[in-house]
């Protein structure tokens, strides 16, 4: 399936939480959550992704937690869609229409005219705290005409200089889905500090402002609404050369990878 971005740009659509459609040489969907609810959480921002989000060239799964490897959402994808999943965890995809491709840091996978390189992440490796099933968390670098880094969930970012000379777009987690952010997650300040390591052209904050526990809308609402703006504020202070684009769920941004031109922000479809 061909990308809908032109040959000199990267199109990124943030569907909320860690679900991002990256179009650059292929249509790649990260950690898809395509439903109005997720366990005890409900979608409070943006619309449920439409059927166009179900038709992709591959799915990139960063780790095993249910808000990233979400079986009901994977069940909505077209049969045979490759799903990159941390090594050892293919069994979690049994009975779904996707085709598991087990990966670990250092692997390269060709998808369309893009290359997906698997990079390290720092995050819990179990499906549930009591589960024996493990799969080391990863991030992904997508290289087509440009380069996009998807961090997944992580407490720190890797040095990508051995992977790519430049990151055009960095998709960084800056929050969570509950009133308190627990360990092995980047918060807005730490994500902004990571920009000094990554030096991307454009950064897009994700993993916030979408799902919230039912009945808890009154509890620390700032933790739901503000992480993206807090990240932008911190980034302007510590990495002023990086352009931060704060999207709303369902919005797209087009990043032109040709020198000297500006990207455009448009409404997702």
MIBAVEX-335158 format. One line per 4 residues: number of its first residue (from 0); for each residue x, y, z of N, C-alpha, C, O. Coordinates in steps of 0.02 Angstrom, whole numbers, always signed. Each point is the difference from the previous one (the first is absolute). Layout:
% residues N
NUM> X Y Z X Y Z X Y Z X Y Z; ...
This chain:
% residues 269
0> +43 -59 +0 -43 +59 +0 +44 +62 +0 +44 +6 +43; -53 +38 -89 +43 +58 -5 -17 +52 +52 -57 +6 +22; +109 +32 -2 -10 +56 +46 -39 +55 -35 +5 +10 -61; -45 +28 +101 -36 +56 -28 +40 +65 +4 -22 +51 -27
4> +80 -51 +61 +42 +59 -1 +39 +1 -65 +9 -51 -32; +13 +112 +11 +38 +3 -62 +71 -24 +12 +19 -15 +57; +21 +13 -111 +65 -31 +4 +51 +39 +40 +55 -26 +11; -70 +87 +11 +49 +41 +35 -23 +19 +70 +27 +46 +29
8> -76 -81 -2 -26 +19 +66 -20 -61 +40 -9 -55 -26; +2 +67 +91 -24 -50 +47 -67 +26 +26 -6 +57 +22; -44 -99 -24 -65 +17 +28 -10 -41 +63 +7 -61 -1; -24 +95 +55 -11 -32 +64 -70 +18 +24 -18 +59 +3
12> -22 -109 +13 -67 +10 +29 -2 -30 +69 +10 -60 +9; -23 +103 +41 -5 -25 +69 -73 -15 +15 -43 +45 +1; +28 -109 +11 -67 -22 +16 -13 -3 +75 -52 -25 +21; +99 +50 +18 -8 -2 +72 +44 -53 +32 +19 -49 -32
16> -4 +60 +97 +43 -43 +39 +65 -14 -39 +33 +48 -19; -14 -110 +7 +61 -14 -37 -14 -23 -71 +43 -29 -33; -103 +42 +9 -20 -23 -67 +14 +55 -51 -32 +53 +1; +80 -67 -44 +21 +49 -51 +5 -35 -67 +29 -55 -5
20> -57 +85 -46 +9 -23 -68 +57 +39 -31 -4 +61 -8; +57 -96 -11 +58 +31 -32 -1 -20 -73 -1 -60 -16; +0 +109 -29 -1 -13 -72 +63 +29 -31 +7 +60 -9; +39 -105 -8 +62 +19 -33 +30 -63 -30 +38 -36 +32
24> -56 +23 -94 +22 -61 -33 -44 -60 +16 +3 -51 -34; -44 +56 +86 -47 -52 +21 -48 +32 +49 +14 +53 +28; -71 -86 -17 -47 +20 +52 +12 -44 +61 -13 -60 -2; +37 +91 +55 +20 -37 +60 -38 +27 +59 -2 +61 +12
28> -30 -106 +26 -42 +19 +57 +32 -23 +64 +15 -60 +7; -3 +106 +40 +32 -17 +62 -52 -15 +54 -50 +35 +6; +63 -86 +33 -38 -17 +61 -74 +17 -6 -25 +42 +37; -11 -74 -84 -69 +23 -14 -50 -14 +56 -6 -56 +24
32> -29 +110 -4 -60 -5 +40 -55 +34 -40 +0 +61 -6; -45 -100 -22 -49 +23 -49 -71 -5 +26 -47 -6 -39; +39 +10 +105 -64 -12 +32 -18 +59 +45 +44 +39 +19; -108 -32 -1 -19 +54 +46 +18 -13 +72 +4 +46 +41
36> +9 -110 -24 +18 -17 +69 +61 -47 +0 +14 -35 -49; +20 +36 +105 +59 -43 +9 +0 -22 +73 +17 +39 +45; -36 -102 -33 -7 -25 +68 -44 +48 +41 -58 +10 -18; +85 +19 +71 -39 +44 +43 +5 +73 -22 -24 +45 +35
40> +54 -33 -92 +10 +68 -25 -50 +16 -55 -24 -45 -35; +8 +109 +28 -43 +20 -56 +34 +57 -38 +38 +39 +28; -53 -37 -92 +29 +52 -43 -36 +66 +14 -61 +5 -7; +99 +44 +27 -28 +66 +18 +19 +53 -51 -23 +57 +6
44> +64 -73 -54 +22 +51 -48 +8 -32 -68 +27 -55 -6; -51 +90 -46 +7 -26 -68 -52 -53 -15 -35 -24 +44; +30 +8 -107 -47 -51 -23 +34 -67 -8 +61 -4 -7; -100 -48 +7 +27 -67 -13 +26 -1 -72 -36 +20 -46
48> +97 -44 +34 +27 -1 -68 -46 -38 -48 -28 -52 +18; +22 +79 -78 -43 -31 -51 +33 -58 -34 +55 -20 +17; -90 -8 -66 +23 -61 -33 +65 +10 -37 +37 -48 -11; -21 +110 -9 +63 +11 -35 +60 -18 +45 +53 -18 -25
52> -62 +23 +91 +54 -18 +46 +7 -76 +6 +49 -24 +28; -96 -13 -54 +3 -73 +4 +40 -29 -59 +19 -59 +2; -6 +100 -53 +33 -25 -60 +71 +29 -2 +11 +56 -23; +37 -95 +47 +68 +23 +4 +47 -55 -26 -20 -57 -9
56> +82 +77 -3 +50 -48 -25 +31 -41 +56 +21 -56 -11; -19 +84 +72 +26 -36 +57 -19 +37 +64 -15 +59 -1; +16 -96 +56 -12 +26 +66 +65 -6 +40 +34 -51 -3; -18 +104 +41 +60 +0 +42 -22 -1 +73 -28 +49 +25
60> +41 -104 +10 -19 -8 +70 +62 +8 +43 +49 -36 -8; -52 +84 +55 +60 +17 +38 +10 -45 +61 +57 -14 +18; -111 -8 +13 +7 -44 +58 -67 -33 +14 -48 +9 -38; +44 -47 +92 -56 -46 +9 -58 +27 +40 -52 -33 +3
64> +58 +91 +26 -55 +26 +41 -64 +8 -41 +4 +14 -60; -61 -21 +93 -64 -4 -36 -20 +65 -34 -43 -1 -44; +73 +57 +65 -16 +63 -34 +47 +13 -59 -2 +53 -31; +43 -103 +15 +45 +4 -58 -9 -61 -45 -4 +7 -61
68> +2 -65 +90 -18 -61 -37 -73 -15 +19 -12 -37 +48; -34 +66 -86 -71 -3 +17 -35 -48 -49 -12 +18 -57; -3 -77 +81 -26 -52 -45 -65 +20 -35 -5 -12 -60; -44 +43 +94 -61 +19 -37 +13 +48 -58 -35 -3 -50
72> +84 +46 +56 +17 +45 -55 +36 -37 -56 -14 +11 -58; +60 -55 +76 +35 -39 -51 -49 -44 -38 +12 -16 -59; -66 -5 +91 -51 -40 -34 -35 +37 -55 -32 -31 -42; +36 +98 +41 -34 +40 -50 +42 +9 -64 -24 +26 -50
76> +87 -47 +52 +44 +11 -57 -12 -52 -54 -29 -53 +12; +51 +70 -72 -12 -45 -56 +41 -64 +8 +56 +1 +25; -84 -58 -47 +35 -64 +7 +68 +2 -34 +8 +27 -55; +42 -55 +89 +67 -4 -28 +44 +59 +14 +58 +0 -19
80> -84 +52 +52 +41 +58 +15 +59 -20 +45 -12 -28 +54; +74 +41 -75 +57 -17 +44 -2 +42 +63 -14 +60 -2; +28 -92 +59 +2 +34 +64 +68 -14 +33 +12 -55 +23; +31 +106 -21 +64 -7 +33 -12 +1 +75 -33 +45 +26
84> +59 -95 +9 -14 -10 +71 +64 -22 +34 +39 -37 -30; -26 +59 +92 +61 -21 +34 +9 -76 +1 -48 -38 +9; +110 +18 -19 +16 -71 -6 -25 -40 +61 +9 +21 +57; -40 -77 -71 -27 -43 +52 -74 +10 +14 -29 -38 +39
88> -1 +89 -70 -69 +17 +17 -50 -13 -56 -57 +23 +3; +78 -59 -55 -45 -12 -56 -64 -36 +21 -52 +7 -31; +56 -45 +85 -58 -37 +23 -58 +45 +20 -58 -21 -1; +74 +84 +20 -54 +46 +18 -43 +20 -60 -55 +26 +9
92> +80 -39 -69 -38 +17 -60 -37 -60 -29 -31 +6 -53; +33 -62 +87 -34 -60 -25 -75 +12 -5 -31 +28 +45; +2 -49 -101 -71 +8 -12 -20 +66 -30 -59 +12 -13; +107 +33 +2 -13 +65 -30 +16 -2 -74 +37 -44 -22
96> -64 +90 -18 +13 -1 -72 +69 +22 -20 +20 -9 -58; +19 +38 +104 +66 +25 -16 +51 -57 -2 -12 -53 +28; +68 +65 -62 +54 -49 -5 +58 +22 +44 +31 +51 -15; -14 -88 +68 +53 +23 +45 +69 -3 -33 +15 -46 -38
100> +25 +97 +52 +70 +3 -21 +39 +18 +63 +1 +58 +21; +31 -107 +11 +36 +14 +62 +65 +37 -14 +37 -16 -47; -24 +68 +88 +59 +42 -11 +32 +16 +67 -29 -8 +53; +92 +30 -58 +36 +26 +58 +46 +56 -24 +11 +8 -60
104> +15 +29 +108 +43 +57 -17 +57 -22 -46 +33 -50 +13; -22 +88 -66 +51 -16 -50 -26 -30 -64 +35 -2 -50; -98 -21 +52 -30 -29 -60 -22 +54 -49 -17 +56 +20; +19 -72 -85 -27 +41 -53 -54 -39 -36 +8 -59 -14
108> -63 +93 -2 -55 -31 -36 -19 +47 -57 -13 +59 +11; +10 -86 -73 -21 +40 -57 -76 -3 -6 -30 -54 +3; -2 +112 -9 -72 +5 -10 -12 +51 -55 +17 +58 +7; -46 -80 -62 -8 +45 -57 +68 +24 -23 +45 -40 -9
112> -38 +106 +0 +65 +28 -17 +34 +30 +62 +48 +37 -6; -74 -53 +65 +29 +24 +63 +39 -56 +34 -11 -59 -13; +56 +79 +57 +36 -47 +43 -18 +17 +72 +3 +58 +21; -20 -109 +17 -16 +9 +71 +56 -32 +40 +12 -60 -3
116> +23 +102 +42 +53 -26 +43 -25 +0 +72 -30 +48 +23; +42 -103 +11 -21 -9 +69 +55 +25 +46 +58 -18 -7; -77 +61 +55 +49 +31 +45 -21 -12 +73 -58 -18 +13; +104 +26 +34 -16 -16 +70 -49 +49 +31 -6 +58 -21
120> -29 -82 +72 -42 +41 +43 +8 -26 +71 +23 -57 +10; -41 +98 +39 +5 -19 +70 -70 +1 +30 -28 +53 +14; -1 -113 -7 -69 -5 +26 -12 -71 +22 +37 -46 -19; -88 +36 +60 -15 -67 +26 -13 -49 -57 -31 +17 -50
124> +55 -78 +58 -3 -48 -54 -55 -52 +7 -7 -43 -43; -33 +47 +96 -54 -49 +11 -67 +26 -26 -11 +61 -2; -32 -107 -19 -68 +19 -20 -39 +29 +59 -29 +53 -4; +30 -89 +59 -30 +21 +63 +52 -10 +55 +47 -39 -10
128> -52 +73 +66 +51 -7 +53 +10 -73 +21 +55 -19 +19; -108 -21 -21 +4 -70 +22 +14 -49 -57 +5 -60 +11; +1 +86 -71 +6 -44 -59 +71 -26 -8 +49 +35 +14; -42 -96 -37 +65 -28 -18 +21 +18 -71 +59 -5 -17
132> -107 +26 -23 +15 +17 -69 +38 +66 -2 -23 +50 +27; +81 -51 -61 +42 +59 -3 +19 +15 -73 +2 -44 -42; +11 +108 +30 +27 +21 -64 +32 +69 +9 -35 +48 +18; +99 -44 -29 +36 +62 +14 -27 +58 -41 -7 -5 -61
136> -10 +60 +95 -28 +58 -34 +48 +29 -51 +61 -3 +9; -89 +30 -63 +41 +28 -54 -31 +65 -24 -57 +16 +16; +96 +21 -55 -24 +56 -40 +15 -15 -73 +29 -52 -16; -49 +98 -28 +9 -12 -71 +23 +63 -35 -21 +56 +17
140> +66 -64 -66 +20 +54 -45 -21 -19 -70 +22 -50 -28; -66 +91 -1 -25 -11 -67 +38 +46 -48 +1 +61 +9; +29 -90 -59 +38 +39 -49 -29 -11 -70 +3 -55 -27; -32 +108 +0 -22 +1 -70 +38 +55 -35 +62 -4 -6
144> -97 +56 -17 +35 +60 -23 +28 +39 +59 +51 +35 -7; -84 -42 +65 +24 +31 +61 +6 -53 +54 -3 -60 -14; +12 +83 +76 +9 -46 +56 -46 +20 +58 +0 +58 +21; -38 -107 +4 -46 +11 +56 +17 -48 +56 +7 -60 -11
148> +1 +86 +71 +14 -41 +59 -63 -3 +43 -27 +51 +22; +4 -113 -9 -56 -12 +45 +29 -34 +62 +27 -55 -4; -33 +89 +62 +34 -24 +60 -38 -55 +36 +30 -35 +41; -95 +26 -55 -40 -46 +40 -8 +28 +70 -8 +60 +8
152> +11 -103 +42 +5 +21 +70 +72 -11 +22 +28 -53 -13; +1 +102 +44 +70 -8 +21 +16 +51 +54 -29 +54 +3; +77 -72 +39 +25 +46 +50 +58 +41 -23 +20 +48 +33; +8 -65 -92 +55 +38 -29 +1 -15 -75 -31 -49 -22
156> +66 +90 -16 +4 -12 -72 +71 -21 -18 +48 +21 +33; -41 -62 -84 +67 -22 -20 +35 +54 -42 -32 +44 -28; +98 -50 +25 +39 +42 -46 -8 -31 -70 +23 -56 -11; -53 +92 -35 -16 -28 -66 +53 +17 -52 -12 -12 -60
160> +69 +39 +80 +49 +20 -49 +27 -60 -40 +22 +8 -57; -23 -68 +87 +22 -59 -36 -53 -28 -46 +13 -46 -38; -74 +74 +42 -56 -24 -40 -14 +47 -58 -12 -22 -56; +13 +87 +69 -17 +49 -51 +38 +65 +13 +9 +18 +58
164> +14 +17 -109 +34 +64 +11 -46 +56 +21 +23 +50 +28; -88 -58 -41 -47 +53 +18 -68 -30 +14 -22 -46 -36; -12 +72 +87 -70 -18 +13 -43 +58 -23 +7 +56 +25; -51 -68 -73 -45 +52 -23 -58 +10 +47 -18 +57 +16
168> -11 -112 +8 -58 +4 +44 +12 -47 +59 +17 -58 -8; -27 +84 +69 +3 -40 +60 -68 -1 +33 -29 +52 +16; +1 -112 -7 -64 -11 +33 +15 -22 +71 +19 -58 +11; -29 +103 +38 +24 -13 +67 -58 -3 +49 -44 +44 -1
172> +42 -95 +46 -51 -3 +51 +14 +53 +54 +57 +8 +22; -109 +27 +0 +9 +53 +49 -47 -6 +59 +1 +42 +45; -44 -93 -43 -48 -8 +54 -22 -71 +7 +38 -46 -17; -98 +36 +41 -26 -67 +10 -75 -1 -8 -28 +40 -37
176> -6 -87 +71 -73 -4 -5 -33 +7 +68 -60 -12 +6; +97 +31 +44 -30 +6 +67 +27 +61 +36 +44 +34 -25; -71 -20 +84 +18 +61 +37 +74 +3 +20 +27 +54 +9; +6 -112 -2 +70 -1 +19 +40 -40 -51 -22 -52 -23
180> +81 +78 +6 +45 -32 -48 +51 -41 +38 +39 +27 +39; -40 -92 -50 +44 -44 +37 +67 -9 -37 +12 +32 -51; +31 -74 +78 +69 -6 -24 +5 -22 -72 -47 -26 -30; +107 +37 +2 +18 -19 -69 -46 +32 -51 -17 -30 -51
184> -1 +93 +64 -35 +41 -49 +36 +68 -3 +27 +24 +50; -27 +6 -109 +23 +69 -6 -57 +46 +19 -58 -10 -21; +73 +62 +61 -48 +53 +12 +19 +59 -46 +51 -5 -35; -89 +59 +34 +16 +54 -47 +71 +27 +6 +32 +13 -51
188> -8 -4 +112 +67 +27 +9 +55 -47 -24 +47 +21 -33; -54 -86 +50 +51 -48 -22 -3 -12 -74 +52 -10 -32; -112 +11 +3 -6 -7 -73 +33 +59 -35 +33 -9 -51; -42 +69 +78 +32 +59 -29 +75 -5 +5 +35 +16 -48
192> -9 -40 +105 +72 -8 +7 +28 -50 -50 +56 +6 -23; -97 -56 +5 +22 -50 -49 +11 +29 -69 +36 -29 -40; -67 +86 +26 +10 +31 -65 +72 +20 -12 +23 +4 -57; +15 +8 +111 +70 +18 -8 +41 -60 -23 +53 +9 -29
196> -77 -69 +43 +33 -61 -25 -22 -15 -71 +41 -19 -42; -106 +26 +28 -27 -20 -65 +11 +52 -54 +12 -17 -58; -16 +81 +76 +6 +56 -48 -45 -9 -61 +23 +4 -56; -88 -15 +67 -45 -7 -58 -15 +69 -30 +11 +51 +32
200> -37 -52 -92 -24 +62 -31 -67 +19 +31 -11 +58 +18; -34 -108 -11 -67 +11 +27 -12 -52 +54 +18 -58 -7; -49 +78 +62 -21 -46 +53 -75 +5 +10 -28 +54 +0; -4 -112 +8 -72 -4 +12 -11 -38 +65 +19 -59 +4
204> -49 +90 +46 -14 -35 +63 -60 -47 -8 -50 +18 -31; +55 -78 +59 -53 -50 -3 -7 -31 +70 +35 +19 +47; -81 -68 -41 -9 -38 +61 -26 +44 +57 +27 -1 +55; -79 +38 -69 -33 +40 +51 -67 +24 -29 -12 -6 -60
208> -31 +32 +103 -58 +37 -22 -50 -38 -42 -34 +30 -42; +27 -95 +52 -47 -39 -40 -45 -43 +43 -61 +6 -2; +91 -51 +42 -38 -45 +42 +8 +19 +73 +53 +25 +21; -106 -36 +18 +1 +18 +71 -45 -48 +37 -51 -22 -27
212> +68 +3 +88 -43 -46 +38 -72 +26 +6 -10 +60 +13; -37 -103 -20 -70 +20 +7 -13 +26 +70 +22 -29 +50; -59 +85 -47 -18 +30 +64 +55 +40 +33 -9 +23 +57; +67 -15 -91 +56 +36 +31 +15 +66 -34 +55 +26 +7
216> -104 +2 -43 +13 +61 -38 +16 +59 +46 +31 +48 -22; -53 -51 +84 +12 +54 +48 +69 -2 +30 +23 +49 +29; +12 -106 -35 +62 -12 +36 +61 +22 -42 +14 -31 -51; +21 +82 +73 +59 +26 -32 -10 +9 -76 +37 -30 -39
220> -86 +69 +19 -14 +8 -72 +59 +27 -39 +4 -12 -60; +41 +49 +92 +58 +27 -35 +42 -57 -30 +29 +7 -53; -26 -63 +89 +40 -57 -24 -28 -29 -64 +35 -34 -37; -99 +48 +24 -31 -23 -63 +11 +51 -56 +19 -19 -55
224> -30 +84 +69 -3 +50 -52 +67 +30 -19 +10 +18 -58; +37 -11 +105 +56 +45 -10 +67 -30 -22 +43 +39 -18; -32 -104 +19 +68 -24 -14 +28 +23 -68 +60 +15 -4; -101 -12 -48 +26 +22 -65 +24 +72 +1 +53 +15 -25
228> -93 +29 +55 +20 +70 +4 +59 +9 +47 +44 +42 -12; -42 -81 +67 +57 +4 +45 +64 -22 -35 +53 +30 +10; -58 -81 -52 +58 -23 -39 +23 +55 -47 +60 +13 -5; -106 +20 -29 +18 +54 -46 +36 +56 +36 +48 +28 -25
232> -73 -11 +84 +31 +54 +40 +70 -19 +21 +47 +40 -5; -39 -101 +30 +66 -23 +21 +48 -6 -59 +59 +17 +6; -84 -40 -62 +43 -8 -59 +25 +68 -25 +57 +5 -21; -100 +46 +24 +22 +66 -22 +57 +26 +42 +41 +40 -23
236> -37 -64 +85 +53 +23 +45 +64 -40 -9 +54 +30 +0; -58 -96 -8 +60 -41 +0 +23 -21 -70 +58 -18 -9; -104 +20 -40 +18 -20 -69 -36 +47 -49 -44 -21 -37; +63 +85 +37 -38 +50 -39 +4 -10 -75 -42 +27 -37
240> +90 -66 +13 +4 -12 -72 -49 -52 -25 -9 -8 -61; -24 -28 +106 -48 -53 -19 -69 +31 -4 -22 +35 +46; -12 -47 -101 -69 +22 -8 -47 -51 +31 -1 -58 -20; -38 +79 +69 -49 -44 +32 -68 +13 -29 -22 +58 -4
244> -12 -111 -17 -68 +5 -26 -46 -39 +46 +1 -61 +3; -43 +98 +33 -47 -30 +47 -65 -11 -38 -34 +48 -18; +17 -111 +6 -60 -18 -38 -56 -18 +48 +10 -12 +59; -70 +11 -86 -57 -29 +34 -13 -69 -31 +15 -10 -58
248> -43 -37 +97 -15 -65 -30 -42 +6 -63 -51 +34 +0; +73 -67 -52 -33 +3 -65 +30 +50 -48 -23 +6 -56; +75 +31 +78 +32 +49 -44 +63 -29 -31 +32 -45 +29; -15 +71 -88 +60 -20 -36 +47 +59 -7 -21 +58 +1
252> +84 -74 -7 +49 +50 -18 +44 -28 -55 +18 -58 +1; -2 +101 -49 +43 -19 -56 +67 +35 +8 +2 +61 +2; +51 -100 +1 +67 +27 +10 +37 -8 -66 +14 -56 -22; +3 +112 -9 +37 -1 -62 +73 -13 +15 +31 +36 +40
256> -2 -87 -71 +69 -19 +15 +50 +35 -46 +60 -11 +5; -84 +54 -51 +46 +39 -41 +24 +60 +39 -40 +33 +34; +105 -17 -36 +26 +57 +38 -33 +65 -21 -14 +11 -59; +1 +31 +109 -22 +68 -15 -74 +8 -11 -21 +54 -20
260> -20 -106 +31 -72 +7 -9 -36 -19 +64 +28 -37 +42; -88 +61 -34 -37 -12 +62 -52 -55 -10 -27 -9 -55; +14 -27 +108 -54 -50 -1 -67 +33 +10 -5 +60 +13; -47 -100 -20 -68 +24 +6 -37 -43 +50 +15 -60 +7
264> -62 +89 +29 -42 -37 +47 -71 -2 -28 -27 +52 -17; -2 -111 +13 -66 -8 -29 -41 -46 +43 +27 -37 +42; -92 +38 -51 -45 -43 +37 +3 -71 -26 -4 -11 -60; +11 -38 +106 +3 -70 -20 -66 -25 -27 -53 +29 +13
268> +56 -83 -50 -60 -30 -29 -6 -71 +25 -48 -35 -19
